[in-house]
């Protein structure tokens, strides 16, 4: 027990979704970018600097993605252009919701977010996990307790006194949050 190779396997860890550029169909829908015949450029920035961009052409039932990529700095650029089909589902209280159909070979899942590897695909195709799935249970509960303190107008410092009830907040809400913070602590 506790011998060589036991415990967590650090060499075989899945990558997280935070390491990849993302396309979110919900944001495009909210911004009105999915109207038929529309063309736009989607960009990613870090600290105010442009790091990547793609061209998106909207057609009825699909978007066409055009971009260039390379595997490493030594390799030549490869141009990619392919359609990503959209599917719409009805919502319970009216309206409809747009989804991407994953363009990775053999997948076809209905997803809201696509991630850029060599092509845009869902997180299941790239075997990605969320950051929260990689944190220990005690870290998640600590983050929850800190978030409640910040929501109440205090600091995330767990050694500081618990914040007072903010003006305008119901006492019932304050007591519920204080109980949740105590349970998480």
C-alpha positions as CSV (number, residue, x, y, z in Angstrom):
1,X,0.0,0.0,0.0
2,X,1.4,3.4,-1.0
3,X,4.0,2.0,-3.2
4,X,5.4,3.2,-6.5
5,X,2.7,4.5,-8.9
6,X,-0.1,4.5,-6.3
7,X,-2.2,7.6,-5.8
8,X,-2.9,10.3,-8.4
9,X,-1.5,9.8,-11.8
10,X,0.0,13.2,-12.7
11,X,1.4,12.1,-16.0
12,X,-2.0,11.3,-17.5
13,X,-4.0,14.4,-16.6
14,X,-6.6,15.7,-19.0
15,X,-6.2,19.3,-20.2
16,X,-8.7,21.9,-19.1
17,X,-11.1,24.0,-21.2
18,X,-9.3,27.2,-20.1
19,X,-6.3,26.3,-22.2
20,X,-8.3,26.6,-25.5
21,X,-9.9,29.4,-27.5
22,X,-13.7,29.1,-27.3
23,X,-16.7,29.8,-29.4
24,X,-19.9,30.3,-27.5
25,X,-23.1,30.1,-29.6
26,X,-25.1,31.6,-26.6
27,X,-23.1,34.8,-26.8
28,X,-23.4,35.0,-30.6
29,X,-27.2,34.6,-30.3
30,X,-27.4,37.2,-27.5
31,X,-25.3,39.7,-29.6
32,X,-27.5,39.1,-32.6
33,X,-24.6,37.7,-34.7
34,X,-26.4,34.6,-36.0
35,X,-28.7,36.4,-38.5
36,X,-28.5,34.9,-41.9
37,X,-26.1,36.4,-44.4
38,X,-24.1,38.2,-41.8
39,X,-20.3,38.2,-41.8
40,X,-18.1,39.1,-38.7
41,X,-14.7,38.6,-37.3
42,X,-14.4,37.0,-33.9
43,X,-11.3,37.9,-31.9
44,X,-9.5,36.8,-28.7
45,X,-7.4,39.2,-26.7
46,X,-5.0,38.9,-23.7
47,X,-4.3,42.0,-21.7
48,X,-5.5,44.2,-24.5
49,X,-3.4,42.5,-27.2
50,X,-5.0,40.6,-30.1
51,X,-3.9,36.9,-30.0
52,X,-6.2,35.2,-32.4
53,X,-9.1,35.8,-34.8
54,X,-11.4,34.0,-37.1
55,X,-13.8,35.0,-39.9
56,X,-17.4,33.8,-39.5
57,X,-20.0,33.8,-42.2
58,X,-23.6,33.1,-41.1
59,X,-26.0,31.1,-43.4
60,X,-29.4,29.6,-42.6
61,X,-28.7,26.6,-40.3
62,X,-24.9,26.9,-40.2
63,X,-21.9,29.1,-39.8
64,X,-18.8,28.9,-41.9
65,X,-15.5,29.3,-39.9
66,X,-12.4,30.5,-41.8
67,X,-9.0,30.8,-40.0
68,X,-5.3,29.9,-40.2
69,X,-3.4,27.9,-37.7
70,X,-0.1,26.1,-37.1
71,X,1.0,23.3,-34.8
72,X,4.2,25.1,-33.7
73,X,6.2,28.2,-34.5
74,X,8.5,26.3,-36.8
75,X,5.7,25.0,-39.0
76,X,3.9,26.7,-41.9
77,X,0.4,28.1,-41.6
78,X,-2.5,25.9,-42.6
79,X,-5.8,27.5,-43.8
80,X,-9.0,26.0,-42.6
81,X,-12.6,26.6,-43.8
82,X,-15.5,24.4,-42.9
83,X,-19.2,24.7,-41.8
84,X,-20.5,24.1,-38.3
85,X,-24.1,23.2,-38.4
86,X,-26.6,24.9,-36.0
87,X,-29.6,23.3,-34.4
88,X,-32.4,25.1,-32.7
89,X,-34.6,23.8,-29.8
90,X,-37.7,25.2,-28.4
91,X,-37.6,26.6,-24.8
92,X,-40.3,25.8,-22.3
93,X,-41.5,29.4,-21.9
94,X,-41.3,30.4,-25.6
95,X,-38.5,31.3,-27.9
96,X,-35.7,29.0,-29.1
97,X,-32.1,28.2,-28.3
98,X,-29.3,27.8,-30.8
99,X,-26.7,25.0,-30.5
100,X,-23.6,24.0,-32.4
101,X,-23.4,20.4,-33.8
102,X,-19.8,19.3,-33.1
103,X,-18.0,19.1,-36.5
104,X,-15.4,16.6,-35.2
105,X,-15.6,13.3,-37.1
106,X,-18.1,10.9,-35.7
107,X,-19.2,13.2,-32.8
108,X,-22.1,15.4,-33.8
109,X,-23.1,16.3,-30.2
110,X,-25.3,19.3,-29.6
111,X,-23.1,21.7,-27.6
112,X,-23.1,25.4,-26.7
113,X,-19.3,25.8,-26.7
114,X,-16.6,24.7,-29.2
115,X,-12.9,24.7,-28.5
116,X,-10.0,25.2,-30.9
117,X,-7.5,22.4,-31.3
118,X,-6.7,21.8,-34.9
119,X,-10.4,22.3,-35.7
120,X,-13.2,23.6,-33.5
121,X,-14.8,20.7,-31.6
122,X,-16.6,20.0,-28.3
123,X,-14.8,19.3,-25.0
124,X,-15.7,15.6,-25.2
125,X,-13.9,15.2,-28.6
126,X,-10.8,16.7,-27.1
127,X,-11.3,15.0,-23.7
128,X,-11.2,18.3,-21.8
129,X,-12.3,18.9,-18.2
130,X,-13.3,22.1,-16.4
131,X,-10.9,23.7,-14.0
132,X,-13.4,23.0,-11.1
133,X,-13.1,19.2,-11.8
134,X,-9.4,19.4,-11.1
135,X,-9.7,21.1,-7.7
136,X,-10.0,19.2,-4.4
137,X,-13.3,19.3,-2.5
138,X,-11.8,21.5,0.3
139,X,-10.7,24.1,-2.3
140,X,-14.2,24.2,-3.8
141,X,-15.9,24.7,-0.4
142,X,-13.3,27.4,0.5
143,X,-13.9,29.2,-2.7
144,X,-17.7,29.1,-2.0
145,X,-17.2,30.6,1.5
146,X,-14.9,33.3,0.1
147,X,-17.4,34.2,-2.6
148,X,-20.2,34.6,-0.1
149,X,-18.0,37.0,2.0
150,X,-17.2,39.0,-1.1
151,X,-20.9,39.1,-2.1
152,X,-21.8,40.6,1.3
153,X,-19.3,43.4,0.7
154,X,-16.4,41.9,2.7
155,X,-13.1,40.5,1.7
156,X,-12.2,36.9,0.8
157,X,-10.0,36.7,3.9
158,X,-11.3,33.9,6.1
159,X,-9.6,35.4,9.1
160,X,-11.4,38.7,8.8
161,X,-14.7,39.1,10.7
162,X,-17.8,38.0,8.9
163,X,-19.3,41.0,7.0
164,X,-22.4,42.7,8.3
165,X,-25.7,42.6,6.3
166,X,-25.6,45.0,3.4
167,X,-28.2,47.7,3.3
168,X,-31.3,46.6,1.3
169,X,-30.7,42.8,1.8
170,X,-33.4,40.9,3.5
171,X,-32.5,39.4,6.8
172,X,-33.7,36.0,5.6
173,X,-31.2,36.1,2.7
174,X,-28.4,37.3,5.0
175,X,-29.0,34.4,7.5
176,X,-29.1,31.9,4.6
177,X,-25.8,33.1,3.2
178,X,-24.2,33.2,6.6
179,X,-25.3,29.6,7.2
180,X,-24.0,28.5,3.8
181,X,-20.6,30.2,4.5
182,X,-20.4,28.5,7.9
183,X,-21.2,25.1,6.3
184,X,-18.5,25.6,3.6
185,X,-16.0,26.8,6.2
